[in-house]
């Protein structure tokens, strides 16, 4: 009887998920319903919701989200995108490839998949549609580019994974660096091949002066990236402290540069200022290095927006921890462990874990997927002899691929929302990127050194971590 009721509850909440009920409520209804069925005290839900978030390392999550909003509001993200285009615009598909590169640069500051898609998409999608690209392909490109947001450090999901599995977040950041760069390069190659075959994209001549000028214009973006990398890898900051320092840095420069920028471009419309600043050969050095910034009155709105996103993610983390707890009581962890562990062979267990992560990623957002599956699969992988950092990278690359796979595919929904293109029109155009990411995923899984080689430099004392 008990099993029948649990099955009915699971079917009911699945129906809620299908009709668009927020995933937090879907999991919450399941948790409450199953708790009542198995006579598990509801007081545990309140305690676990609180204790699940009572962790210092999770403070980095809202701070990195705020950093992403600040660099967008200050115009830093636009400068990074322009630099990427000046470097790659001479190639067929160069603007789309630049969008992917800009996603990688933005991910090195923000740590979020959906934020990367939304920010870079709002900047680059209009440029791609004007630049001779199929609009469906352009939208799919920004959706795919966002997948690196949780792999290239700093990464919000790496922070959650490290918290769950008691692993060094700094070590996880280092482990994800090379795989994240490989993902960007693989998607750029797929993009070039598709655009070359279809003849999409207007070409610009390679111009070293333009590269230099846009590089100078993006100096604050590079500064924010280097601040994160230097602070964490030199041991000066913990990941949480690095998030706070970077958010503070972006807020200060955004506020300080705004009045200077207004004075330099007084009376010109914003769009005209941007185009003159980026493409005009007679733009002075001062105009080049001064970013648009934002007024003090806009800062509360930026903080509120970041708070709203955090308000969506933090409860999801907490309720997913409760769900994981109940699944353990129901024996799901033991069942999966027995099923996968019985395969015996190293590669069979590895590929079974990868298949389960990818399957779960098609229907679950990355946070609940990580919180529910990581504590189940990571111990199995460790018993098989897979390095914990290496498995974390494998797990989260599979998690990231889920952002562009139906029926969930969060990045596809984000791209659809900012472009107005129906979700299902994007699916066909994401396939080249899906296959490129799958190749990288298997290469990283089969070659552990890719995710571990930089950690050997830490052991040799090249850099220090906290």
The 8 nearest C-alpha neighbors of each residue, nearest first, counted from 0:
[[1, 3, 2, 4, 5, 36, 6, 7],
 [0, 2, 4, 3, 5, 36, 37, 6],
 [1, 3, 5, 4, 0, 6, 7, 36],
 [4, 2, 6, 0, 1, 5, 7, 8],
 [3, 5, 7, 1, 6, 2, 8, 0],
 [6, 4, 8, 2, 7, 3, 33, 9],
 [5, 7, 9, 3, 4, 8, 2, 10],
 [8, 6, 4, 10, 9, 5, 11, 3],
 [7, 9, 11, 5, 10, 6, 4, 12],
 [8, 10, 6, 12, 7, 11, 13, 5],
 [11, 9, 13, 7, 8, 12, 6, 14],
 [10, 12, 8, 14, 13, 9, 7, 15],
 [11, 13, 15, 14, 9, 25, 10, 16],
 [14, 12, 16, 10, 15, 11, 9, 17],
 [13, 15, 17, 11, 12, 16, 10, 18],
 [14, 16, 12, 13, 18, 20, 17, 19],
 [15, 17, 13, 20, 19, 14, 18, 12],
 [16, 18, 14, 19, 15, 13, 20, 12],
 [19, 17, 15, 16, 20, 14, 13, 21],
 [18, 20, 16, 17, 21, 15, 22, 14],
 [19, 21, 16, 15, 18, 22, 25, 24],
 [22, 20, 23, 24, 19, 25, 16, 15],
 [21, 23, 25, 24, 26, 20, 16, 315],
 [24, 22, 315, 26, 21, 25, 27, 318],
 [25, 23, 27, 22, 26, 21, 28, 20],
 [24, 26, 22, 28, 27, 23, 12, 16],
 [27, 25, 29, 23, 24, 28, 30, 22],
 [26, 28, 24, 30, 29, 25, 23, 31],
 [29, 27, 31, 25, 30, 26, 24, 32],
 [28, 30, 26, 32, 27, 31, 33, 25],
 [29, 31, 27, 33, 28, 32, 322, 34],
 [32, 30, 34, 28, 29, 33, 27, 35],
 [31, 33, 29, 35, 34, 30, 28, 36],
 [32, 34, 36, 35, 30, 31, 29, 5],
 [35, 33, 39, 31, 37, 32, 36, 38],
 [36, 34, 38, 32, 33, 37, 39, 31],
 [35, 37, 33, 34, 38, 32, 1, 4],
 [36, 38, 34, 39, 35, 33, 1, 329],
 [39, 37, 35, 36, 34, 40, 33, 41],
 [38, 40, 34, 37, 35, 41, 36, 43],
 [41, 39, 42, 43, 38, 34, 35, 44],
 [40, 42, 43, 44, 39, 34, 31, 45],
 [43, 41, 40, 44, 45, 46, 47, 39],
 [42, 44, 46, 41, 45, 40, 47, 39],
 [45, 43, 47, 42, 41, 46, 48, 321],
 [46, 44, 48, 43, 47, 42, 49, 41],
 [47, 45, 43, 49, 48, 44, 50, 42],
 [46, 48, 50, 44, 49, 51, 45, 43],
 [49, 47, 317, 45, 51, 46, 50, 44],
 [50, 48, 47, 46, 51, 52, 53, 45],
 [49, 51, 53, 47, 52, 48, 46, 54],
 [50, 52, 317, 48, 49, 47, 53, 320],
 [51, 53, 50, 54, 49, 317, 48, 57],
 [52, 54, 50, 51, 49, 55, 57, 48],
 [53, 55, 56, 52, 57, 51, 58, 162],
 [56, 54, 57, 58, 53, 239, 59, 52],
 [55, 57, 58, 54, 239, 59, 158, 162],
 [56, 58, 59, 55, 60, 54, 158, 159],
 [59, 57, 60, 56, 55, 239, 61, 62],
 [58, 60, 239, 62, 57, 242, 61, 63],
 [59, 61, 58, 62, 57, 63, 155, 64],
 [62, 60, 64, 63, 309, 59, 65, 58],
 [61, 63, 65, 59, 64, 242, 60, 243],
 [62, 64, 66, 109, 65, 242, 60, 61],
 [65, 63, 61, 67, 62, 66, 305, 109],
 [66, 64, 62, 68, 305, 63, 67, 61],
 [67, 65, 246, 63, 69, 64, 68, 109],
 [66, 68, 109, 64, 65, 70, 69, 71],
 [69, 67, 65, 71, 66, 70, 72, 301],
 [70, 68, 72, 66, 71, 67, 73, 249],
 [71, 69, 75, 73, 67, 72, 68, 76],
 [70, 72, 76, 68, 74, 69, 73, 75],
 [73, 71, 69, 70, 74, 68, 293, 292],
 [72, 74, 292, 253, 70, 71, 75, 293],
 [73, 75, 77, 71, 72, 76, 291, 70],
 [74, 76, 70, 78, 77, 73, 220, 71],
 [75, 77, 79, 71, 78, 74, 70, 80],
 [78, 76, 80, 74, 75, 79, 81, 122],
 [77, 79, 217, 81, 75, 80, 76, 216],
 [80, 78, 76, 82, 217, 77, 81, 101],
 [79, 81, 101, 77, 83, 78, 82, 84],
 [82, 80, 84, 78, 83, 79, 85, 213],
 [81, 83, 213, 85, 79, 84, 80, 214],
 [82, 84, 97, 80, 86, 81, 85, 101],
 [85, 83, 97, 88, 81, 87, 86, 82],
 [84, 86, 82, 210, 83, 88, 87, 81],
 [87, 85, 83, 84, 210, 88, 82, 205],
 [88, 86, 93, 84, 89, 85, 90, 97],
 [87, 89, 93, 84, 94, 90, 203, 85],
 [88, 90, 203, 202, 204, 205, 87, 93],
 [91, 89, 93, 88, 87, 92, 202, 191],
 [92, 90, 93, 195, 191, 200, 194, 202],
 [91, 93, 194, 200, 191, 95, 94, 90],
 [92, 94, 88, 90, 87, 96, 91, 95],
 [93, 95, 97, 88, 96, 84, 92, 98],
 [94, 96, 98, 97, 92, 93, 99, 127],
 [97, 95, 93, 99, 187, 98, 94, 92],
 [96, 98, 83, 84, 100, 94, 95, 99],
 [99, 97, 95, 101, 96, 100, 102, 94],
 [100, 98, 144, 102, 96, 97, 101, 183],
 [99, 101, 97, 103, 102, 98, 83, 96],
 [100, 102, 104, 98, 80, 103, 99, 97],
 [103, 101, 99, 105, 100, 104, 144, 106],
 [102, 104, 106, 100, 101, 105, 107, 147],
 [105, 103, 101, 107, 106, 102, 100, 79],
 [104, 106, 102, 107, 108, 103, 101, 109],
 [105, 107, 148, 103, 109, 110, 108, 104],
 [108, 106, 104, 105, 152, 151, 153, 224],
 [109, 107, 106, 105, 224, 110, 153, 67],
 [108, 110, 67, 106, 63, 111, 66, 64],
 [111, 109, 154, 153, 106, 148, 155, 149],
 [110, 112, 148, 114, 149, 109, 113, 115],
 [113, 111, 148, 145, 115, 146, 114, 149],
 [112, 114, 116, 115, 111, 410, 117, 145],
 [115, 113, 117, 111, 116, 112, 118, 67],
 [116, 114, 145, 112, 118, 113, 117, 119],
 [117, 115, 145, 113, 120, 114, 142, 141],
 [116, 118, 114, 120, 115, 119, 121, 113],
 [119, 117, 115, 120, 121, 116, 114, 122],
 [118, 120, 122, 121, 116, 117, 123, 115],
 [121, 119, 117, 124, 123, 122, 116, 141],
 [120, 122, 118, 119, 123, 117, 124, 417],
 [123, 121, 119, 120, 124, 118, 77, 125],
 [122, 124, 126, 120, 125, 119, 121, 127],
 [123, 125, 127, 120, 126, 121, 122, 137],
 [126, 124, 128, 127, 123, 129, 122, 121],
 [125, 127, 123, 129, 124, 128, 130, 122],
 [128, 126, 130, 124, 129, 125, 132, 123],
 [127, 129, 125, 132, 130, 126, 134, 131],
 [130, 128, 126, 127, 131, 125, 132, 124],
 [129, 131, 127, 128, 201, 200, 132, 126],
 [132, 130, 200, 129, 199, 128, 201, 127],
 [133, 131, 199, 200, 128, 127, 130, 134],
 [132, 134, 136, 135, 137, 128, 131, 199],
 [133, 135, 137, 136, 128, 132, 138, 127],
 [136, 134, 138, 137, 133, 425, 139, 424],
 [137, 135, 139, 133, 428, 134, 138, 140],
 [136, 138, 134, 140, 135, 139, 133, 124],
 [137, 139, 135, 140, 136, 141, 414, 134],
 [140, 138, 136, 142, 429, 425, 137, 141],
 [141, 139, 137, 143, 138, 142, 144, 136],
 [140, 142, 144, 120, 143, 138, 139, 116],
 [141, 143, 410, 139, 140, 145, 144, 411],
 [144, 142, 140, 145, 141, 146, 139, 403],
 [145, 143, 99, 141, 146, 142, 102, 140],
 [144, 146, 116, 112, 115, 143, 147, 142],
 [145, 147, 399, 148, 112, 144, 143, 402],
 [148, 146, 150, 145, 149, 151, 179, 144],
 [149, 147, 112, 106, 111, 110, 146, 145],
 [148, 150, 154, 147, 111, 110, 112, 156],
 [151, 149, 147, 179, 175, 148, 152, 154],
 [150, 152, 179, 176, 175, 107, 147, 148],
 [153, 151, 154, 172, 107, 150, 176, 110],
 [152, 154, 110, 107, 172, 151, 108, 155],
 [155, 153, 110, 149, 152, 157, 156, 150],
 [154, 156, 158, 110, 157, 60, 111, 149],
 [155, 157, 159, 158, 154, 149, 160, 366],
 [158, 156, 160, 154, 159, 155, 161, 171],
 [157, 159, 155, 161, 156, 160, 168, 162],
 [158, 160, 156, 162, 157, 161, 163, 155],
 [161, 159, 157, 163, 162, 158, 156, 164],
 [160, 162, 166, 158, 168, 164, 165, 159],
 [161, 163, 159, 165, 160, 164, 158, 166],
 [164, 162, 160, 161, 165, 159, 370, 374],
 [163, 165, 161, 166, 162, 160, 374, 373],
 [166, 164, 162, 161, 163, 167, 160, 168],
 [167, 165, 161, 164, 168, 162, 171, 170],
 [166, 168, 170, 169, 161, 171, 165, 465],
 [169, 167, 171, 161, 170, 158, 166, 172],
 [168, 170, 172, 171, 167, 464, 173, 238],
 [171, 169, 173, 167, 172, 168, 174, 454],
 [170, 172, 174, 168, 169, 173, 388, 175],
 [173, 171, 152, 169, 175, 170, 174, 168],
 [174, 172, 170, 176, 171, 175, 169, 453],
 [173, 175, 450, 171, 172, 176, 451, 170],
 [176, 174, 172, 150, 173, 178, 151, 179],
 [175, 177, 151, 179, 173, 178, 174, 152],
 [176, 178, 180, 179, 175, 181, 449, 450],
 [179, 177, 181, 180, 175, 176, 182, 450],
 [180, 178, 151, 182, 150, 176, 181, 177],
 [181, 179, 177, 183, 182, 178, 184, 176],
 [180, 182, 178, 184, 179, 183, 185, 177],
 [181, 183, 179, 185, 180, 184, 436, 186],
 [182, 184, 180, 186, 181, 185, 187, 99],
 [183, 185, 187, 181, 186, 182, 188, 180],
 [186, 184, 188, 182, 187, 183, 435, 181],
 [187, 185, 189, 183, 188, 184, 432, 435],
 [188, 186, 190, 184, 96, 189, 185, 191],
 [187, 189, 191, 185, 190, 186, 184, 192],
 [190, 188, 186, 192, 187, 191, 431, 193],
 [189, 191, 187, 193, 188, 192, 186, 194],
 [190, 192, 188, 194, 92, 189, 193, 195],
 [193, 191, 195, 189, 190, 194, 196, 188],
 [194, 192, 196, 190, 195, 191, 197, 189],
 [193, 195, 199, 197, 92, 191, 196, 198],
 [196, 194, 192, 198, 193, 197, 191, 91],
 [195, 197, 193, 194, 198, 192, 199, 191],
 [198, 196, 194, 199, 195, 193, 192, 200],
 [197, 199, 195, 194, 196, 200, 91, 92],
 [200, 198, 194, 132, 197, 131, 92, 195],
 [199, 201, 131, 92, 132, 130, 91, 202],
 [202, 200, 130, 131, 203, 199, 91, 92],
 [201, 203, 89, 88, 200, 91, 90, 204],
 [202, 204, 89, 88, 205, 201, 90, 85],
 [205, 203, 89, 206, 202, 88, 90, 85],
 [204, 206, 89, 203, 207, 88, 86, 85],
 [207, 205, 209, 208, 204, 210, 85, 86],
 [206, 208, 210, 209, 211, 205, 86, 212],
 [207, 209, 211, 206, 210, 212, 213, 280],
 [210, 208, 212, 206, 211, 207, 213, 85],
 [211, 209, 207, 85, 213, 208, 212, 214],
 [210, 212, 214, 208, 209, 213, 207, 215],
 [211, 213, 209, 215, 214, 210, 208, 216],
 [214, 212, 216, 82, 210, 215, 211, 209],
 [215, 213, 211, 217, 216, 212, 82, 210],
 [214, 216, 212, 218, 213, 217, 211, 288],
 [215, 217, 213, 287, 288, 214, 218, 78],
 [218, 216, 78, 214, 220, 215, 79, 219],
 [217, 219, 221, 215, 220, 216, 222, 214],
 [220, 218, 222, 221, 217, 223, 75, 216],
 [219, 221, 223, 222, 217, 218, 75, 224],
 [220, 222, 224, 218, 219, 223, 225, 217],
 [221, 223, 219, 225, 220, 224, 226, 218],
 [222, 224, 226, 220, 221, 225, 219, 245],
 [225, 223, 221, 227, 226, 222, 108, 107],
 [224, 226, 228, 222, 227, 223, 229, 221],
 [227, 225, 223, 229, 224, 228, 230, 222],
 [226, 228, 230, 224, 225, 229, 241, 231],
 [229, 227, 225, 231, 226, 230, 232, 224],
 [230, 228, 226, 232, 233, 227, 231, 225],
 [229, 231, 236, 235, 227, 228, 233, 226],
 [232, 230, 236, 234, 228, 233, 229, 237],
 [233, 231, 234, 229, 464, 462, 463, 228],
 [234, 232, 463, 462, 235, 229, 230, 231],
 [233, 235, 464, 463, 465, 231, 232, 236],
 [234, 236, 230, 233, 231, 237, 465, 232],
 [237, 235, 230, 231, 240, 241, 234, 238],
 [236, 238, 240, 465, 239, 231, 241, 234],
 [239, 237, 241, 240, 231, 242, 236, 169],
 [240, 238, 59, 242, 237, 241, 56, 58],
 [239, 241, 243, 237, 236, 242, 238, 244],
 [242, 240, 238, 244, 236, 239, 243, 227],
 [243, 241, 239, 245, 240, 62, 63, 59],
 [242, 244, 240, 246, 241, 245, 62, 247],
 [243, 245, 241, 247, 246, 242, 248, 240],
 [246, 244, 248, 242, 247, 243, 241, 249],
 [247, 245, 66, 243, 249, 248, 244, 242],
 [246, 248, 244, 250, 245, 249, 243, 251],
 [247, 249, 245, 251, 246, 250, 244, 252],
 [250, 248, 246, 252, 247, 251, 253, 69],
 [251, 249, 247, 253, 248, 252, 246, 254],
 [250, 252, 254, 248, 253, 249, 255, 247],
 [251, 253, 255, 249, 254, 250, 256, 248],
 [254, 252, 292, 73, 250, 251, 293, 256],
 [253, 255, 251, 252, 257, 256, 293, 292],
 [256, 254, 252, 253, 257, 251, 258, 292],
 [255, 257, 259, 292, 253, 254, 258, 252],
 [256, 258, 292, 260, 293, 259, 291, 254],
 [259, 257, 261, 260, 256, 262, 255, 294],
 [260, 258, 262, 256, 261, 257, 263, 289],
 [259, 261, 263, 257, 262, 258, 291, 256],
 [262, 260, 258, 264, 265, 263, 259, 257],
 [261, 263, 259, 265, 260, 264, 258, 257],
 [262, 264, 260, 261, 265, 259, 286, 285],
 [265, 263, 261, 262, 267, 260, 266, 272],
 [264, 266, 262, 261, 267, 263, 260, 268],
 [265, 267, 264, 268, 261, 262, 269, 263],
 [268, 266, 265, 264, 272, 269, 271, 270],
 [269, 267, 271, 270, 272, 266, 264, 265],
 [268, 270, 272, 271, 273, 267, 274, 264],
 [271, 269, 273, 272, 268, 274, 267, 275],
 [272, 270, 274, 268, 273, 269, 275, 267],
 [273, 271, 269, 275, 270, 274, 276, 267],
 [272, 274, 276, 270, 271, 275, 277, 269],
 [273, 275, 277, 271, 276, 272, 278, 270],
 [276, 274, 279, 272, 273, 277, 278, 271],
 [275, 277, 273, 274, 272, 278, 282, 279],
 [278, 276, 274, 275, 273, 279, 213, 81],
 [277, 279, 275, 274, 276, 280, 209, 282],
 [280, 278, 275, 281, 282, 277, 276, 274],
 [279, 281, 282, 278, 209, 277, 283, 208],
 [282, 280, 279, 283, 275, 278, 276, 284],
 [283, 281, 280, 279, 276, 286, 284, 287],
 [282, 284, 286, 285, 281, 287, 280, 276],
 [283, 285, 287, 286, 288, 282, 212, 215],
 [284, 286, 287, 288, 283, 289, 282, 263],
 [287, 285, 283, 289, 284, 288, 282, 263],
 [286, 288, 284, 216, 285, 289, 283, 276],
 [287, 289, 216, 285, 286, 290, 284, 215],
 [290, 288, 286, 287, 260, 256, 285, 291],
 [289, 291, 292, 256, 74, 288, 260, 73],
 [292, 290, 260, 257, 74, 73, 256, 289],
 [293, 291, 73, 253, 257, 256, 290, 254],
 [292, 294, 257, 253, 73, 254, 72, 297],
 [295, 293, 296, 297, 254, 257, 298, 292],
 [294, 296, 298, 297, 254, 293, 299, 257],
 [295, 297, 294, 298, 299, 300, 293, 301],
 [298, 296, 300, 295, 294, 299, 293, 301],
 [297, 299, 301, 295, 300, 296, 302, 294],
 [300, 298, 302, 301, 297, 303, 296, 295],
 [301, 299, 303, 297, 298, 302, 304, 296],
 [302, 300, 298, 304, 303, 299, 68, 305],
 [301, 303, 299, 305, 300, 304, 306, 298],
 [302, 304, 306, 300, 305, 301, 299, 307],
 [305, 303, 307, 301, 306, 302, 300, 308],
 [306, 304, 302, 65, 308, 307, 303, 64],
 [305, 307, 303, 309, 304, 308, 310, 302],
 [306, 308, 310, 304, 305, 309, 303, 311],
 [309, 307, 311, 305, 310, 306, 312, 304],
 [310, 308, 306, 312, 311, 307, 61, 313],
 [311, 309, 307, 308, 312, 313, 306, 314],
 [310, 312, 308, 309, 313, 314, 307, 315],
 [311, 313, 309, 315, 310, 314, 316, 308],
 [312, 314, 316, 315, 310, 309, 311, 317],
 [315, 313, 317, 316, 312, 318, 311, 310],
 [314, 316, 312, 313, 318, 23, 317, 319],
 [317, 315, 313, 319, 314, 318, 312, 366],
 [316, 318, 48, 314, 51, 320, 319, 315],
 [319, 317, 321, 315, 320, 316, 314, 48],
 [320, 318, 322, 316, 367, 321, 317, 315],
 [319, 321, 323, 317, 318, 322, 370, 324],
 [320, 322, 324, 318, 319, 323, 47, 325],
 [323, 321, 319, 325, 324, 320, 30, 326],
 [324, 322, 371, 320, 326, 321, 325, 319],
 [323, 325, 321, 327, 322, 326, 320, 328],
 [326, 324, 328, 322, 327, 323, 329, 321],
 [327, 325, 329, 323, 331, 328, 324, 322],
 [326, 328, 330, 324, 325, 332, 329, 331],
 [329, 327, 325, 326, 330, 324, 331, 332],
 [328, 330, 326, 327, 331, 325, 332, 37],
 [329, 331, 327, 333, 328, 332, 334, 326],
 [332, 330, 334, 326, 333, 327, 329, 335],
 [333, 331, 327, 335, 334, 330, 375, 336],
 [332, 334, 336, 330, 331, 335, 337, 327],
 [333, 335, 331, 337, 332, 336, 330, 338],
 [336, 334, 338, 332, 337, 333, 339, 331],
 [337, 335, 333, 334, 339, 340, 338, 332],
 [336, 338, 340, 334, 335, 339, 341, 333],
 [337, 339, 335, 341, 336, 340, 334, 342],
 [340, 338, 341, 336, 342, 337, 348, 335],
 [339, 341, 337, 342, 336, 338, 343, 379],
 [340, 342, 343, 339, 338, 337, 336, 348],
 [343, 341, 340, 339, 344, 348, 347, 338],
 [342, 344, 341, 340, 345, 348, 347, 339],
 [343, 345, 347, 346, 342, 348, 383, 349],
 [346, 344, 348, 347, 383, 349, 343, 384],
 [347, 345, 349, 348, 344, 350, 351, 445],
 [346, 348, 344, 350, 349, 345, 351, 342],
 [347, 349, 351, 346, 345, 350, 339, 342],
 [350, 348, 346, 352, 347, 351, 345, 353],
 [349, 351, 353, 347, 352, 348, 346, 354],
 [352, 350, 348, 354, 353, 349, 347, 355],
 [353, 351, 355, 349, 350, 354, 348, 356],
 [352, 354, 350, 356, 351, 355, 357, 349],
 [355, 353, 351, 357, 352, 356, 358, 350],
 [354, 356, 358, 352, 353, 357, 359, 351],
 [357, 355, 353, 359, 358, 354, 360, 397],
 [356, 358, 360, 354, 397, 359, 355, 353],
 [359, 357, 355, 360, 361, 356, 354, 362],
 [358, 360, 356, 361, 357, 362, 363, 355],
 [361, 359, 401, 357, 363, 358, 362, 398],
 [360, 362, 401, 359, 358, 404, 407, 405],
 [361, 363, 407, 360, 359, 406, 364, 358],
 [364, 362, 360, 368, 359, 361, 365, 367],
 [363, 365, 366, 367, 368, 360, 362, 409],
 [364, 366, 368, 398, 367, 369, 363, 360],
 [365, 367, 369, 368, 364, 370, 316, 156],
 [368, 366, 370, 319, 369, 371, 365, 364],
 [367, 369, 365, 366, 371, 370, 363, 372],
 [370, 368, 366, 373, 367, 372, 371, 365],
 [369, 371, 367, 368, 372, 373, 366, 319],
 [370, 372, 323, 368, 369, 367, 373, 319],
 [371, 373, 375, 369, 374, 368, 370, 376],
 [372, 374, 369, 376, 375, 377, 370, 371],
 [375, 373, 372, 377, 376, 371, 164, 378],
 [376, 374, 372, 373, 332, 377, 378, 336],
 [375, 377, 379, 373, 378, 374, 372, 380],
 [376, 378, 380, 379, 373, 374, 375, 381],
 [379, 377, 381, 380, 376, 382, 375, 374],
 [380, 378, 376, 382, 377, 381, 383, 336],
 [379, 381, 383, 377, 385, 378, 382, 376],
 [380, 382, 378, 384, 385, 383, 379, 377],
 [383, 381, 379, 384, 380, 378, 385, 377],
 [384, 382, 380, 381, 385, 345, 379, 348],
 [383, 385, 381, 382, 386, 380, 345, 387],
 [386, 384, 381, 380, 383, 387, 390, 389],
 [385, 387, 389, 388, 390, 384, 381, 380],
 [388, 386, 390, 389, 391, 385, 381, 377],
 [389, 387, 391, 390, 386, 171, 392, 174],
 [388, 390, 386, 392, 391, 387, 450, 447],
 [389, 391, 393, 387, 392, 388, 394, 386],
 [390, 392, 388, 394, 389, 393, 387, 395],
 [391, 393, 395, 389, 390, 394, 175, 396],
 [394, 392, 390, 396, 391, 395, 444, 389],
 [395, 393, 391, 397, 392, 396, 390, 398],
 [394, 396, 398, 397, 392, 393, 399, 391],
 [395, 397, 399, 398, 393, 394, 392, 400],
 [398, 396, 400, 395, 394, 357, 399, 356],
 [397, 399, 395, 401, 396, 360, 400, 365],
 [400, 398, 396, 146, 401, 397, 402, 395],
 [401, 399, 397, 402, 398, 403, 396, 146],
 [400, 402, 360, 404, 361, 399, 398, 403],
 [401, 403, 408, 409, 410, 400, 399, 404],
 [404, 402, 408, 401, 411, 400, 410, 143],
 [403, 405, 408, 401, 361, 402, 406, 407],
 [406, 404, 407, 408, 361, 403, 362, 426],
 [405, 407, 361, 362, 408, 404, 403, 409],
 [406, 408, 405, 362, 361, 409, 404, 363],
 [409, 407, 402, 403, 404, 405, 411, 410],
 [410, 408, 402, 412, 411, 407, 413, 403],
 [411, 409, 413, 142, 402, 412, 408, 113],
 [412, 410, 414, 409, 408, 413, 142, 403],
 [411, 413, 415, 409, 410, 414, 416, 422],
 [412, 414, 410, 416, 415, 411, 409, 417],
 [415, 413, 411, 416, 417, 412, 142, 138],
 [416, 414, 412, 420, 418, 419, 413, 422],
 [415, 417, 413, 414, 419, 418, 412, 420],
 [416, 418, 414, 415, 419, 413, 121, 117],
 [419, 417, 415, 420, 416, 414, 138, 124],
 [418, 420, 415, 416, 417, 421, 414, 422],
 [419, 421, 415, 418, 422, 424, 135, 416],
 [422, 420, 424, 423, 415, 419, 425, 416],
 [421, 423, 424, 415, 425, 412, 411, 420],
 [422, 424, 425, 426, 421, 427, 420, 411],
 [425, 423, 422, 421, 426, 135, 427, 420],
 [424, 426, 423, 139, 428, 422, 427, 135],
 [425, 427, 429, 423, 428, 424, 430, 422],
 [428, 426, 429, 430, 425, 424, 423, 431],
 [427, 429, 136, 425, 426, 430, 139, 431],
 [430, 428, 426, 432, 139, 427, 431, 433],
 [429, 431, 433, 432, 428, 427, 434, 426],
 [432, 430, 434, 433, 429, 189, 435, 428],
 [431, 433, 435, 430, 429, 434, 186, 436],
 [432, 434, 430, 436, 431, 435, 429, 437],
 [433, 435, 437, 431, 436, 432, 430, 438],
 [436, 434, 432, 438, 437, 433, 185, 186],
 [437, 435, 439, 433, 438, 434, 440, 182],
 [436, 438, 440, 434, 439, 435, 433, 441],
 [439, 437, 435, 441, 436, 440, 442, 434],
 [440, 438, 442, 436, 437, 441, 443, 182],
 [441, 439, 437, 443, 438, 442, 436, 444],
 [440, 442, 444, 438, 443, 439, 445, 437],
 [441, 443, 439, 445, 444, 440, 446, 438],
 [442, 444, 446, 440, 441, 445, 439, 449],
 [445, 443, 441, 442, 446, 393, 440, 447],
 [444, 446, 442, 443, 441, 447, 440, 346],
 [445, 447, 443, 448, 444, 442, 449, 450],
 [448, 446, 449, 450, 389, 445, 444, 443],
 [447, 449, 451, 452, 450, 446, 443, 389],
 [450, 448, 447, 451, 452, 446, 443, 177],
 [449, 451, 174, 448, 389, 447, 452, 175],
 [452, 450, 448, 454, 449, 453, 174, 447],
 [451, 453, 448, 454, 455, 449, 450, 456],
 [454, 452, 455, 456, 451, 173, 457, 174],
 [455, 453, 457, 456, 451, 452, 458, 173],
 [454, 456, 458, 453, 457, 452, 459, 451],
 [457, 455, 459, 454, 461, 458, 453, 460],
 [456, 458, 454, 460, 462, 455, 459, 461],
 [457, 459, 455, 456, 460, 454, 461, 462],
 [458, 460, 456, 457, 461, 455, 462, 454],
 [461, 459, 457, 462, 458, 456, 463, 455],
 [460, 462, 456, 457, 459, 463, 458, 233],
 [463, 461, 457, 233, 460, 232, 464, 456],
 [462, 464, 234, 233, 232, 457, 460, 465],
 [465, 463, 234, 232, 233, 231, 169, 462],
 [464, 234, 237, 236, 169, 463, 231, 235]]
